[in-house]
Amino acid sequence: MDIERSKPMKVFISGKMTGVVGYNHNEFNKAESYLQHYGHIVLNPAVLPIGMERHDYMVICYAMVEVADAVYVLRNSEDSIGSQEEVRYATAIGKKIYEQE
């Protein structure tokens, strides 16, 4: 089932931030708008403050994944260690995974 046709869910956005200009916030925010258009509640890590340690971000993101119904993985996230960790965790706890086309 496509995320566009699914019932409204809480959706966490996962994607590459480290090493991307502006921490890729533009793509995260575009994805947030797209998901909201289909009625989803979006958990967007791009709204977190800049300057914390990687571990701090991961603790917060794991908590977001826990309350989410699904994870929406942005394109070009294959080489993102954080995104891959989020997806592995989400899969382990039974969350639906959707990949951006």
C-alpha positions in Angstrom: 0.0 0.0 0.0 1.2 3.5 -0.8 1.6 6.0 2.0 -0.7 8.3 -0.1 -3.5 5.8 0.1 -3.0 4.7 3.7 -5.2 5.8 6.6 -3.7 8.8 8.4 -0.7 7.8 10.6 2.0 9.2 12.7 5.0 9.2 10.4 8.7 9.7 11.3 10.9 11.1 8.5 14.3 9.4 8.2 17.1 10.6 6.0 20.6 11.8 5.6 21.5 15.0 7.4 25.3 14.8 8.2 27.4 16.2 5.3 24.4 17.7 3.5 24.1 21.5 3.0 21.8 22.9 5.7 21.6 19.4 7.2 19.1 18.5 4.4 16.3 20.4 6.2 14.9 21.5 2.9 14.2 17.9 1.8 12.9 17.0 5.3 10.5 19.9 5.2 9.3 19.1 1.7 8.6 15.6 2.8 6.7 16.9 5.8 4.4 19.0 3.6 3.9 16.0 1.3 2.9 13.7 4.2 0.7 16.3 5.8 -1.1 16.8 2.5 -2.3 13.1 2.9 -3.4 13.7 6.5 -0.5 12.2 8.3 0.9 13.6 11.6 4.6 14.1 10.9 7.5 13.6 13.3 10.3 15.6 11.6 13.8 15.5 13.1 14.7 18.6 11.1 13.0 20.7 13.7 15.5 19.7 16.4 18.0 22.4 17.4 21.4 22.4 15.8 24.5 21.8 18.0 23.7 18.8 20.1 25.8 15.6 20.1 25.0 12.8 17.6 23.9 10.5 20.5 21.4 13.1 21.8 19.8 13.3 18.3 19.6 9.5 18.1 17.9 9.2 21.5 15.3 11.7 20.5 14.8 10.1 17.0 14.4 6.6 18.6 11.7 8.0 20.8 10.0 9.5 17.7 10.2 6.2 15.9 8.6 4.5 19.0 5.5 6.7 18.9 5.3 6.6 15.0 3.2 4.2 13.1 5.6 4.3 10.1 8.9 5.6 8.9 9.3 7.5 5.6 12.8 7.2 4.3 14.1 9.9 2.1 15.9 9.2 -1.2 19.7 9.0 -1.0 19.8 7.8 2.6 21.6 4.6 1.9 24.9 5.9 3.2 23.5 7.6 6.3 24.5 5.7 9.4 21.8 7.4 11.5 19.0 6.8 9.0 20.0 3.1 8.6 20.0 2.7 12.4 16.5 4.3 12.6 15.2 2.0 9.9 16.7 -1.1 11.6 15.2 -0.1 14.9 11.8 0.7 13.3 11.8 -2.7 11.6 12.8 -4.5 14.8 9.8 -3.0 16.7 7.3 -3.7 13.8 6.9 -0.3 12.2 5.9 0.1 8.6 8.7 1.4 6.3 7.9 3.5 3.3 10.6 4.7 0.9 10.4 8.0 -1.0 10.2 7.4 -4.7 
